[in-house]
Amino acid sequence: MSALRSLREHTRDLASRTDDGLLPFVKWTKPQQAFHDLDAPRKLFRAGNQLGKSWCGLAEVIHVCLGTYQHTIKPPPVEAWIVCTSYSQSVAIMRKFHELVPKSALTSRSSNSFDSRRGFGKDNPAVVFVNGSVVRFRTTNQGAEALAGATIDFVHIDEPCGVDTYRELDRRLIRNAGRLIMTLTPINKPCGWIKELVEDGILAEVHARMEPANFIPVGSTRPLCLPGGAPLDQAWIDEQRRTTLKRFAPVLLDGEWETRTESPVFEAFSKSVHVTDWIPTKDVKLSIGIDHGSGRNFKQIAVLVAVDNSGEFSKVHVIDEAPSDGDTTPDQDATAIIKMLNRNGLKWKDLDHAYGDKAYGGRADGLGRKSNRELTRALCKKMQIRRGVPLVPSIRQAKTGRGGGRGSVWRGCQWLHRATLRDGHFTVHPRCERVIFGLSTFQFKDGDAKDSVDAVRYACWPWSMRGAATMGRGLYVY
């Protein structure tokens, strides 16, 4: 009993200390420690999505603010910035920062201002330390001009930014001989200029591939584990390589500079395996995805899918398509969609979801706009829905909301790819010739293949983008 009491007291003491912040308890892996030990005014941690890059960079920010940074820099108080690509990404970074930072080192106002949904706020979010140091969370989506004018001591850029943003932040550090660190996976934005900075010796670099040794903390022989207890060992790595699109694997898993080229994206898709005339008849959600034409190509394709969510993973059945063979008006597109629904014994009201492309501008030849709004008007007219009565379900725009920004294409493709790997979890009806063509040949290039794949992605949006705020960056490792 005395041993149990002692264990209970030690557990309570550990819990109370970790509540103050996890930074003192982190066991760094070999590449993370190499980045901490790298003494350079401008440095980069480049790796795939599971090696704890952001976690590592945030720890450096905190040490700078506390005055415990192992390299030469101005003593506190300091002004540090954490720069992200968007507000949604910034909130995720704020959560990690809040988990790491010692709460006792913050002013009471900053310590109590954190909200799990909003981070430290949306309007110029900042954290103030008791010693006067300040951390500000900034985003790059407003352009480099929004970052001008300040003199700062330390910058952490998380994920790729534009060269203009980097140049502007670099200038902000000159007066105080400040330092800049970057942590990223080279995807979603052009990274050639970053590679050139590394090759020219301007950015010192630590590059870590997805290998078993890089998931073992320094001084330990056992790998880190997922929250459920699964070890990040060779078997786990092999599964990541199996389920990741081969085109993106070099970047997403190993942090390489470039993806593979000239190979179909959906390498697991097979007509003999995935094409069948079987159609589910119950316990499914019905969704339609619509890809609009653009520029001089005013084609459109709508795809109807049935999704079964009764199991651990969603089962996707592409049951019909309504493509146009040439330029079409919204009235013609609406007619094609209604015909597609009718031949499946459905009406618009039977759908659970409808997702469409972003709007495209009109043309001089009078074909007008291609947009969800124009298509909605045409559908209401064809179905004789009175003016002022909403279309239910409404056509929501994909590419917005959680996970809908940059990177949503490959996230959706990755989700579809994993469905094709699971037995019986992805089927296409033989009449969906455009979809079959798209899945067989799509190489991330514009054209009919992309249009049909986009329509499938939009139809699956409610399921593929669920949890997308973390899907793109993967796990972060303590």
N, C-alpha and C positions, 0 to 999 in steps of 0.2 A: 504493500500500500504506500509505503514511504517513497518507493521508486516511482509509482504512478503519480503521486503528488508532485514530486520533483519534476517529472516530465510535463505535467500540466502547467506548472509555474514557468518552466522554460518556454513552453509553447506560447503561453500568454505574453511573456516578455518579448519573444520573437515577433509575435503578431503586432504588438504595440510599436515595436521599432520599425517594422516594415510599413506600418501605416504612415510613418513619417517620410517615406520615400524608399524606393528600392535600390537607389544608386549604390549604397555601401554593400549590398548583397549580390551584386551582379558578378558572375564568373565569365570573364571574357574569353572568346575563342581565339585561336591563333591569328586569323586575319584581323579581328577586331583589335587585339592587343598590338598588332603590327601598325595599325592605323594610329592608335593612341601614341605609340612610340615614335612615329614619324614626325620629325621636327622640320617643318617647312612652312613658309608664310602662306602658300597656296597649295592645298593638297586635296586629293580625290580618293574616295572609297568606292570602287566599282565592283559590283557583284550582281548575282541574280536576286530573285525576290524573297529568299528565305534566310539570308545570312545576317540579318540584324544591322543593316547599314544605318538606318534612321536612328535606331536605339543608340548606336555607337556615336553618331554625330551629336545627338542631344546631350549625351553624357559630357562631351567636350564643352558644349555651351554652358552647362551647369557648373563645371569646374572653373571655367573662365570667370563666371559671375561670382563664385564663392572665393576666388583667389587661390584655388588649389590646382590650377592648371600646371602640368609638368614642364611646359615650355615657356620661354620668355614672352611676356605680354604685359601690357599696362595693368597695374594692380587695381582692385575695385575702388570705387564704383566704375563699372563699365557699361557701355551701351552695346547690346548684342541683338542681332536680328536673325530670325529663323524664316527663311523665304521658301514658300511653297507655290505650286502652280495654280491652285484654286482654293476657295474658302472651304469646300468640303474636304479637300486633302489637308488643309491647315487644321481643321477640327480634329482629324485623326491624329495628326502630329501633336496637337495640344494634349490629347488624351495620354499619349506616350510620355510627353514631358511631365504631365501631372503625376503619372505613376512613378517616375524616376526622381523628381526633385524633392529634396528634404523640405517638408512643409514648415518646419521650425525656422528655416532660413528665409522664409518669405514674410512680408508684412501680413498682418491679419486680414486686411482687405483683399490682397491677392490670393491668400490661401483659401479664403471662403468664397471667392468669385467664380470658381470653376463649376461648369455645368456639363454633364456628360453629353448632351446634345449640341450645345453651343460653344463648348470649350471655354475660353476666357472672354467670349463676346465676339461680336461681328465688326463693330466700329473700332478700328485701331486697337485690337486686343493686345494687352501687355501684362507682364508679371513684374512686380517690384520686389527686390530682395531687401532684407533688413539693412544690409550694408550699403544700400543705395543703387546697386546694379539693377539694370532694366533689361528685360527680354521683350522684344516686340515681334509679333507674328505678322508677316507681310505676304502678299501674293503677287504673282507676276502677270495675272491676266488683265491688268489695267495698263500694262506697258511699262517700259523702263522709266518714262518720265515721272511716274508716280513714286519712284524710289529716289528721285534726285533731291539734293538740298541738305542732306543730313551728314554729320560726321560721326562715324561709328567705330567700334573697336573690334568687333568680331561678327562674322556672317557665316551662317550655316545654310547652304542651298540644298534643299532636299528634292531630288529628282531633276531631270534636265530642264534647263531654262534656255532662253534665247541668248545669242551672243551680245545683244544690246543690253540686256538685263545684267549679264555678268560684268560687262564693261562699266556700267553705271555703279554697280555695287563695289567693284574694285576701286573706283575713284573715291568712294565714301570712306575707304580705309586708309588712304594715303597719309593724311595729316597726322593720325595717331599711330602710324606703323602697325595697323591692325592686321588680323589674320582672316583668311577665308578658307572654308572647307566645303566640299561637295560630297554628297552621298547619293548614288543613283544607279539605276539600271538603264542602259542606253536604249530606251524605247519611247515612243509616243511623240518625240520631237527630234529634229535633226541634231546629231551629236558629232558630226565630222569636225566641227571647230573645237570641240572639247578634246577629241583625239589628237588634233594638231597641237594643242597646248601641252598635252602630255608628251608627245614626241619631241617638242621643242624644249622640254625641261622646265616649262613655266609652271605646270601643275605636277607636283610629286604624286605618286599614285600607289595605292594598294589594290590589287586585283585578285579576287577570290572566286574560284570555280566551285560548283556544287560537287564536293568530294567529301567522303566520310571524315577525313582528318580535320576539315574546316568546321565541323559541328561538335568538336570535342573541346571543352574548356581547358585553358592552359593549366597544367598540373593535374589533370584528370585523365582517366583512361576510358571513361564512359561518355557516350554522346548525349547531347541535349535531347529532351523529349517534348512531344506535343502535349497540350493540356490534358489529353486523355491518357497519356502515359506511353504512347508509341514512340520508340526511339528514332532519332533522325540518323539511321544507319544506311548501309548499302542497299538493303531491301527497300527502304522507304525512297531512297534516291532513284532506284530502278523504276519504281512505280511512278514517280514524278516524270521521268523521261518517257515512260510508256504513254501517259495520259496527256502530255503536253504536245501541242502541234509542233511537228518536227521543224517547220519553217521558223518558229520562234524560239525553239529550245536553246540555241546557242546564246541568245540574249537573255531570255527569261530565267534560265537555269544557271548559266555560266557567266553572265555579264559580258559576253563578247560584244564587240562594236557593231556587228552586222548580222542580220538574219540570213537564212538560206534563201536562195532564189530559184526561180524556174522549176518549181515542183508544185503539184496541186496541194492546196491547203488541207483538204479533207482526205488524207491518205488512207484512212480506214474505211471510207465509204466504198461500198461494192454493190453493183446492181444485183448480183446473184444473192446477196445477203439482205439488203435493205429495201429492195423494191418488191412490193407485194400488193395484191388487190384487197387484202383484208382491211376492214375498217371497223374500229371500235364503235359500239352502239350505245354504251351507257357508262356512267361514272367518269365522264371526261369533261373538261372545260374546252369550249370552242373559241378560237381566236383567229383574227384575220390580220395579216400584215400587208402593207401597201407601200411599194416603192414607186415614187414619181420620177418622171423623166426630167432632164434638165438641158439647158443650152439649146442646141439644134435637134436634140433627140428627145422628143416629147412622148416616148413610149411610157407605158405603165404596166406593172404586174402586181396582182393581188394573190395572196396565198392563204389558203384555209388550213388550219391545223387543229387537231384534237389532242389534248394533253391530259394524260392520266397521272394524277398525283397520289395515288393510293399507296405507293411503295416508298422506299427510301429515296429513290431518284425518279424524276419525272420521265414518263414515257411519251415521246413525241411521234405523232402520226400525221404526216403531210397528206391530206386527203384530196385536195383539188387546187387548181390555179386558174387565174383569169388574166392571161397576158394579152397585150395588144401587139399586132404585127407591124404597126407603123404609128405615126403621129395620131394622137387621139385627143378629144376634148374631154372635160370632166363629165359631160352628159354621156358620152360613149363609154367612159370608164365605169360610171355608175351602172349603166345597162349591163356591162360584162360581169360586174360583181353580183348583181341581182340574179342573173342567169346562172352563175356558179352556185349561188345559194339554193336556187330553185331546184337544180338537178340533184342536189343532195337532200331535198325535202326540208330545207331550212328557210327561215326568214331572218331578216336582220336582227329582230328582237331575240332570236335564239342564241346569238353570240354572247359570250361573256366578256370578251375584250376586242378592241380594234386599235391598232397602232399604225400610224402612217409616217412617211418621210417628212423632212422639213420642206417648207414652201420654196418654190422656184418661180422666178419672175416670168412675165409674159414675153411674147415675141412680136416682132413687127408684122408678121403675117396674119395676126388676129386669133391665134389659137388660145391666147389668154394665159392665165396663171395655172400652175399645177400646185395645189395645196390641199391640206386636209379640209380647210374651210370651204373651198370651191367644190370639192368632192362631196362634202356633207350637204351643201345646198342642192347639188344634182341628185343625190340619193333621196333627200326629202321630197324633191319634186317628183321623182319617179315613183316613190312609194305613197305619194299624196298625203304627206304629213303636213298639217296646217302650219302656216308661218307662226313662229313664236314657240312652237312645241319642239322640245329638244329631241335630237336623235339619240336613242339609247340602245346599245352603249355608244357613247361619243367616240369619235376618232381622236385618240390622244397622240401627241407627237412623241415618237421615239427620239433618242439623242438628247433628252432632257431628263431632269430628276437624278436620282441616285445612280451613279455609274454611267450616266448618259453622255458624258463629255468625251474628251480625247482618250482613246484606248478602248472605247466601247465596241469597236469592230472586232478586234482580236479577242476581247472578253466573250462576246457572243459566239464567235467562231470556236473558241476553246470549249465553251459549254456544249455546243452542237457536236464537236469532235468527241468529247467524252461520252455523249449519248450514243454515238455510233459504235463506241467500243464495248458498250454493255449489251449483252444478248437480249434482243427483243425490245430495246428501248428507243429505237429510231427506225421508222418505216416511211416509205414514200409510195403513193399509189402510182401505177404505171402511166396513168394519163397525165401526170405532172411532168411532162417532157422538159420544160424549161428548168424546173427545179433539179431534175436528174442531171441535166447538162451542166447546170451551175455547180452542183456538188461534186461532179466528176472533174471539172476543169478549172475552177476558180483559183487564181493565183494573185489575188489582191491587185487586180488591174480593172479599170473601168470597162464596161461592156455588159452584154446580156448575162453572162455568168454571174457577175457581181450583182446585177439588179435582182436576179432570182434569189440569190443567197441573202441579200439584204432584206427582201420581203419575208423570208423564213425567219431571219433574226428578229425582225420587228414583231412577227406573230408570236414569237417565243419570249418577247421582252419581259412580261410579268414574272417569268420563272428564271430566265437566264441572268437578269440583272439584279435578282434578289441577292443581297450581300455583296453587290459589286463594288462597294466602297473599299472593301478589303481584298476582293478577288484579284484585282490588278496588281497589287503590291505583294500579295501572298502573306505568309506568316511572318511575324517579326519574332526574333528569338532573343531571349534574355541572356 
